[in-house]
Amino acid sequence: MIHLVTDTTAYLPPFLAERWHIHTVPLKLNMGTTTVDENEVDLDAFFASLEDVATTPTTSQPPPGDFMRLYQRLTEKEDNEVLSIHISEGLSGTARVAQMAAQEVAPDRITVLDSRATTCALSAMLLAAAQALEADAGREEAAARVQRMSERFASAFLVESLDYLAKGGRINGAAKFLGNVLHLRPILHLHEGKIDGLTVSRTRKRGLQQILAEVEQRVPGGEPVIAGVTHIRCPEEAERLGEKVRATFNCAEFFINETGPVIGAHVGPGFVGLAVCPLEEWAVESGE
């Protein structure tokens, strides 16, 4: 059996985690003197409290022991293998820690991948991996397909306020001041595994339209895709964007998830994102 492992920044929709029994290792959230697993944080309370803190909570990758214990359990049977897919190394050291643990436990039976992504893009890659395995692909073949997807996906994200990026040190105070005075909403994307700027929008409505337009420019028309919309505390907007995504792309699979505290600490409530991952012919022909 081949087990799938990821981390909490995939923010897996329940149907994904349950349908394919995907195992999740939590990243850590450091709030003052307290460190907690990301999946133990109450989202309502956390995002409400962000407005009142001078600096954002810090985040950290899981310790090696968390991965080692899970990998040891999953590889107890000699014919069991693991495909472990994680948040971009450009954003976190999680994949590096997972690789260290894999080397200690069963390096010949565990493959660790840097997705070069996070949130809904990472979820889409896990869905693709699960479908590949269900279609009888081996671990190496499934990993290769995810690797190609990590090089071809397109994403764009709207940030409602620059305050959280400034608190987390992602932009300087002058940029925050200028952005807030002009009421600019940054549109970002994942480029080579790191967050990079695309453009800005003066209105939220226009910004959501630009997200869709930016991604559409980079994904061939009519090609079957897995698409995902992510958000923080704005499900109605995510649903409306999702309707436009389904009308624009040839979605073999579509889902909506909500981004949690580790990523949310840096982007804040009102964050909305889209990721579209082109599928390969094998997935379409297999009926997945």
C-alpha positions, 0 to 999 in steps of 0.5 A: 500500500502507498500512503499519502502524507502532507502538512496542514497548509494544504488545508485539505477539504474533508472529502479529500482527506477522508476519501483517500485517507491522507495523513497530515502533519501539523505546522506550528503556530507560536503565539507569545510563549505558547506553541500549538499545532495549527490544526488545534487553533480556533479559526474564528478566535484567531482571525478576530485577534489578529487585528489587535496584535502589534506583530503577527504570530510566528510559524515553524515547521514540524519537528523531525520527530513528528514525521519520524513517528508517522513514517515509522507507523506507515512503513511497519509493513514491509510492502508499505510505501509513502509519498509525502507532499509538502508546502514549498521550501521557499515558504517553509522548511517542512519538506526539508525536515520531512526528507531528513526523517525519511532518510532515518526511517525508510529512505528506499520506501519514502518519497518526499516532494516539495510542491512549490505551492501551498493552500489550494494548489497543494490540495490539488496536487494531493488530489492528483496524486491520489487519483494516480495511485487509485489508477494503479500508478506506482510511487515513483510514477505518481511523484513524477506526475505531481512534480510536473504539475508543480511546474505547470500550475497557475495561481493568483491571490488577493490580499484585502489589507497590507497590514498583515504583510507589514506586521510579518515583515513581508513589506516595509512600513512605507509600502503599507502606508502608501497602499492603505492611503491609496486603498490598493489591494495586492494581487500575488502569486506563487512563482518558483515556490515563493510569493511574488507580486503580480499587480494591484487593484483599487477595488475588491470586485476588480481584484477578484476579476483580475485573479481569474484573468491572471490565471486564465492567461497562463493555463491553455484554454480547454485543457482539463484541470483541477481547480481550487479556490481558497479564502479566509472568512469570506465563503460567499465570495469564494463561491461566486468566484468558484462559479466563474472558475467552473464556467471558464475552465474545463474542471475535471475536479473543483473544490473550495477550502479555507486557509488557516492560521499559518498562512493566514497570519501573513495575509489576514481575513479577506484573502481569496486565492485561485489555483489551476493545475493542468491534468495529464491525459492519463487522468482524463482517459482513466475517467478520474 
